[in-house]
């Protein structure tokens, strides 16, 4: 486990500012620069693109599959114009460009250039749509991150718009995956809340600390809203005593 965490930390801390390119008023990380960083880290790393998927409305989805340190991650991406709208019947150049973008985004799942998508400082890629972000989190199966994205970053209308932005032929699966990952996150939060209830009933501060110490800031906030007043007070007292 430690090796995986160290790899992500190492790759996510690499400075990629020299590889940022501007095109059509948007900023991108050069796929060649990105892959050079990957290869320096793992000379055995490899990638490939699956066959583009054509949908009934003539839009196209591409997928990049990347293996680094024997771990494989994949990223799908619609073929889009510079306004992040799907292109109908795209030519080979548009498909190729989208494949390279999917490659960069797949590498970001390992940490390479992830700061661009997190919006650190001036190193921000403004081309990522809510649909793309949702797909990225679904691919990574980041339940807590997806829960935070849906409930904190998106308004009710933006959620509807994100559903509508899914390509034809992908909409049903996209919605099903969306709901399933939210269910995973909600189940986890309920389990944490139940553990806090047990710790409160037993007045077991050690159990409480063990339960909450590994939670992210967002997870703590999400669980807090599920706790009754008595359990919130127990948590406050435990923190004061620490």
PyMOL commands that set and color helices and strands:
alter all, ss='L'
color gray80, all
select helices_A, chain A and resi 2-12+17-19+31-41+92-108+114-118+130-140+143-153+156-165+171-202+205-212+217-224+229-241
alter helices_A, ss='H'
color red, helices_A
select strands_A, chain A and resi 20-23+26-29+46-49+53-54+60-68+71-78
alter strands_A, ss='S'
color yellow, strands_A
deselect
rebuild
show_as cartoon
